Amino acid sequence: MTTTDLPSHYDPVAVFAETFDDGMLAEHLATLFTCDEVNVLAGLLESFHRHEGARCWLDVHQNDCDEPHRH
């Protein structure tokens, strides 16, 4: 009999949202992402009610963005 540490219902998108709802991660990566990538990530975080994380990604990205109107 094989056992696993995964719960019976594992939602990889929810785990992704939890992982990327991290201000320090945003500080390190947001300026490296394209506008489209940050917008999609922020939208996903918003859909999981992780509003502060979404705002952080957008804010950090916009600080170094040549097209801030795209966000």
C-alpha positions in Angstrom: 0.0 0.0 0.0 1.4 3.4 -1.1 0.9 6.5 1.1 1.3 10.1 0.2 1.7 13.4 2.0 -0.8 15.1 -0.4 -4.2 15.7 0.9 -7.1 13.9 -0.8 -7.9 17.1 -2.6 -4.8 19.0 -3.8 -5.4 22.2 -5.7 -2.1 23.2 -7.4 -3.4 26.6 -8.4 -4.4 27.4 -4.8 -0.9 26.4 -3.7 0.6 28.5 -6.5 -1.4 31.5 -5.2 -0.3 30.9 -1.6 3.3 30.7 -2.7 3.3 33.8 -4.8 1.4 35.8 -2.2 4.8 36.9 -0.9 6.0 40.5 -0.8 9.7 39.5 -0.7 9.3 37.3 -3.7 7.6 40.1 -5.5 10.5 42.5 -4.5 13.0 40.1 -6.1 11.0 39.1 -9.2 8.4 41.6 -10.2 10.7 43.9 -12.2 11.9 40.8 -14.2 8.3 39.9 -15.3 6.6 41.4 -18.3 3.5 43.6 -17.9 1.3 40.7 -19.1 2.9 38.2 -16.7 2.4 40.5 -13.7 -1.1 41.3 -14.7 -2.0 37.6 -15.0 -0.3 36.8 -11.7 -2.1 39.7 -9.9 -5.4 38.6 -11.4 -4.9 35.0 -10.2 -4.0 36.3 -6.7 -7.1 38.5 -6.7 -9.2 35.5 -7.6 -8.0 33.8 -4.5 -8.7 36.9 -2.4 -5.0 37.6 -1.9 -5.5 41.3 -2.6 -2.4 42.6 -0.7 -0.2 40.2 -2.6 -1.6 41.2 -6.0 -1.2 44.9 -5.1 2.4 44.3 -4.1 3.3 42.6 -7.3 1.8 45.4 -9.3 3.3 48.2 -7.2 6.8 46.7 -7.4 6.6 46.1 -11.1 5.2 49.5 -11.8 8.1 51.2 -10.1 10.4 50.0 -12.9 7.8 49.8 -15.7 8.0 51.8 -18.9 4.3 51.3 -19.5 2.5 51.7 -16.1 -0.8 52.5 -17.8 -1.0 48.8 -18.8 -1.8 47.8 -15.2 
